[in-house]
């Protein structure tokens, strides 16, 4: 009944056909800080019923993510006696549950998974070791992402680095080559997990606050002990056979999900003075409709438009929030095939207001360069 009440409120305040108008509205308090929308925003009352964690569903989520992942690691160990191929196959299945565990970690970072703030921090910190991510540092970076997503003037932290067409062509050839290599799918989804999951989180930012520095150091220490003991007991080769398939495949899937949630052809990007939190959520975040089994393993994170409008909604309530509220029925929707094709998009074309590939960008740049320049004032 609470969900229906929330849907009724939002239906009365909005119409499905009014998405463009709604996305431009903003609370009188201005741009929200971190990942929390401003109080009094037009969606706050309607979505509030969904932003209430359920202990039963949260525990069920842990039992269907963390427990199967750990059980499959044990199964992978015993499979070593049968064949390496079986071990790798089990690792592929374990990757799905590791990805689902990562979503629980993600919700803890938003303080949305458990009713208690302290419980979210403790659970998130423990899961952070299993997903190789220092909790406090990751939470800070991800909060910045929510506060700046789709803002062209605040790119660079917690997002996939993206240049505009003009910025790309203004760079020297070495920088353009580096950007091309970075945006190559083989690099982004092949080497990306090694950098994003294994190497980058180990580094403490120089400007980090003490609690963030402690989080990085303690996570690194816990990982060193966990990996060291595992290698001592199993041997290096067997440890890699058990752990690497799950970690790398889950990492690649996570990077792809993060990519397509904001990088699709008709996404929204805007300069800071025209940017709004609602625009970024409703027009700059996709609804990735996956088959049910993949939606399970990805913890409903494909409903990213709902998540960005209110990050306090736990993953198990995202589908209900979407289904019940008409405002979400006109958001950008991608199929899995659309998501795979989106990897060809590389640059933001400010004139066309869409993401384009390198060939389209070159054509657009040549066309803009051929236009006559305005005459200088007399």
BELQUIWO-V969768 format. One record per residue. N is the residue number from 1. PHI is phi in degrees with one decimal (999 if undefined). Layout:
BEGIN
<<N;PHI> <N;PHI>>
END
This chain:
BEGIN
<<1;999> <2;-63.1> <3;-64.7> <4;-66.2> <5;-61.3> <6;-61.6> <7;-64.8> <8;-64.8> <9;-58.6> <10;-70.7> <11;-64.6> <12;-68.0> <13;-82.8> <14;-138.3> <15;-124.8> <16;-57.7> <17;-80.8> <18;-103.6> <19;-60.1> <20;-61.1> <21;-67.0> <22;-64.4> <23;-62.9> <24;-85.1> <25;-79.4> <26;-149.7> <27;-63.2> <28;-65.8> <29;-81.8> <30;89.3> <31;-62.8> <32;-70.0> <33;-87.1> <34;49.9> <35;-106.8> <36;-105.3> <37;-64.2> <38;-63.1> <39;-65.4> <40;84.8> <41;-63.5> <42;-64.1> <43;-97.5> <44;-58.8> <45;-64.3> <46;-66.3> <47;-94.5> <48;-55.7> <49;-61.6> <50;-83.7> <51;-91.0> <52;-117.8> <53;-64.4> <54;-111.3> <55;-60.8> <56;-61.7> <57;-73.2> <58;-67.4> <59;-64.8> <60;-60.0> <61;-62.4> <62;-65.6> <63;-67.8> <64;-106.1> <65;-132.9> <66;-65.5> <67;-62.5> <68;-61.9> <69;-62.0> <70;-65.6> <71;-64.4> <72;-70.9> <73;-64.0> <74;-65.0> <75;-62.0> <76;-63.3> <77;-61.7> <78;-69.9> <79;-71.3> <80;-58.2> <81;-74.1> <82;-94.6> <83;-167.5> <84;-64.8> <85;-62.9> <86;-65.5> <87;-61.2> <88;-65.2> <89;-61.7> <90;-65.3> <91;-62.2> <92;-63.4> <93;-66.6> <94;-61.5> <95;-59.4> <96;-62.8> <97;-76.1> <98;-66.9> <99;-62.8> <100;-65.1> <101;-64.0> <102;-62.1> <103;-67.0> <104;-63.0> <105;-55.9> <106;-59.9> <107;-66.1> <108;-61.1> <109;-63.9> <110;-85.7> <111;69.5> <112;-108.8> <113;-84.2> <114;-120.3> <115;-63.6> <116;-93.4> <117;-61.3> <118;-63.6> <119;-64.9> <120;-61.9> <121;-66.8> <122;-65.4> <123;-64.4> <124;-61.6> <125;-67.1> <126;-67.5> <127;-65.3> <128;-58.8> <129;-67.0> <130;-71.0> <131;-104.4> <132;65.8> <133;-125.8> <134;-61.1> <135;-59.5> <136;-65.1> <137;-66.0> <138;-64.6> <139;-61.5> <140;-64.1> <141;-61.9> <142;-71.4> <143;-64.4> <144;-62.1> <145;-57.5> <146;-64.9> <147;-80.1> <148;-127.5> <149;-54.9> <150;75.0> <151;-94.6> <152;-64.4> <153;-92.0> <154;-134.0> <155;-83.6> <156;119.4> <157;-128.7> <158;77.7> <159;-134.6> <160;-84.1> <161;-52.6> <162;-137.1> <163;-101.6> <164;-81.2> <165;-58.9> <166;-65.0> <167;-63.7> <168;-61.9> <169;-75.1> <170;-83.9> <171;-85.5> <172;-65.9> <173;-62.3> <174;-65.9> <175;-67.8> <176;-66.0> <177;-63.7> <178;-60.8> <179;-66.4> <180;-61.3> <181;-64.4> <182;-61.2> <183;-84.5> <184;-69.2> <185;-56.6> <186;-64.1> <187;-77.7> <188;-63.7> <189;-101.5> <190;-94.4> <191;-84.7> <192;-52.0> <193;-59.8> <194;-62.5> <195;-77.2> <196;-69.5> <197;-98.1> <198;-96.9> <199;-91.0> <200;-57.5> <201;-66.1> <202;-79.8> <203;-91.8> <204;-91.3> <205;-61.0> <206;-62.2> <207;-92.9> <208;-67.2> <209;-71.0> <210;-54.9> <211;-65.9> <212;-71.8> <213;-62.4> <214;-62.4> <215;-61.4> <216;-65.7> <217;-63.6> <218;-68.4> <219;-65.3> <220;-60.5> <221;-64.3> <222;-61.3> <223;-67.1> <224;-60.7> <225;-67.6> <226;-62.3> <227;-70.3> <228;-62.0> <229;-65.8> <230;-62.1> <231;-67.0> <232;-63.5> <233;-81.0> <234;-101.3> <235;95.1> <236;-62.6> <237;-62.2> <238;-66.9> <239;-60.4> <240;-64.0> <241;-61.9> <242;-77.9> <243;-91.3> <244;-61.5> <245;-56.9> <246;-66.2> <247;-66.0> <248;-72.3> <249;-69.0> <250;-63.3> <251;-64.2> <252;-63.2> <253;-63.8> <254;-64.3> <255;-64.5> <256;-62.6> <257;-61.0> <258;-61.5> <259;-64.6> <260;-73.7> <261;-67.9> <262;-133.0> <263;-109.7> <264;-134.5> <265;-55.9> <266;-100.2> <267;-69.2> <268;-113.0> <269;-135.6> <270;-153.5> <271;-69.3> <272;-56.3> <273;-71.3> <274;-111.5> <275;-81.4> <276;-135.0> <277;-61.2> <278;-67.7> <279;-57.3> <280;-59.8> <281;-79.3> <282;-85.7> <283;-117.6> <284;-103.4> <285;-125.6> <286;-92.6> <287;-104.2> <288;-88.3> <289;-86.1> <290;-104.6> <291;-54.7> <292;-54.8> <293;-66.2> <294;-74.4> <295;-63.7> <296;-63.2> <297;-67.0> <298;-93.4> <299;57.5> <300;63.8> <301;-69.0> <302;-63.5> <303;-82.6> <304;-74.3> <305;-63.6> <306;-66.4> <307;-59.8> <308;-76.0> <309;-74.7> <310;-146.4> <311;-73.8> <312;-83.5> <313;-82.1> <314;-65.2> <315;-57.7> <316;-76.8> <317;-105.1> <318;-63.8> <319;-63.8> <320;-64.3> <321;-60.8> <322;-65.0> <323;-66.0> <324;-83.2> <325;-116.0> <326;-57.8> <327;-58.3> <328;-87.9> <329;-83.3> <330;-119.1> <331;-77.5> <332;-59.4> <333;-117.5> <334;-120.1> <335;-84.1> <336;-61.5> <337;-63.5> <338;-59.1> <339;-65.0> <340;-68.1> <341;-69.2> <342;-65.9> <343;-67.5> <344;-80.1> <345;-85.3> <346;-127.8> <347;-135.7> <348;-94.4> <349;-92.4> <350;-68.6> <351;-75.8> <352;-81.3> <353;58.3> <354;-159.2> <355;-79.8> <356;-135.3> <357;-83.7> <358;-63.8> <359;-65.9> <360;-63.2> <361;-64.3> <362;-64.1> <363;-63.9> <364;-64.6> <365;-68.1> <366;-64.8> <367;-65.4> <368;-67.5> <369;-70.1> <370;-79.9> <371;-69.2> <372;-66.0> <373;-75.6> <374;-61.8> <375;-64.9> <376;-70.5> <377;-61.5> <378;-66.8>>
END
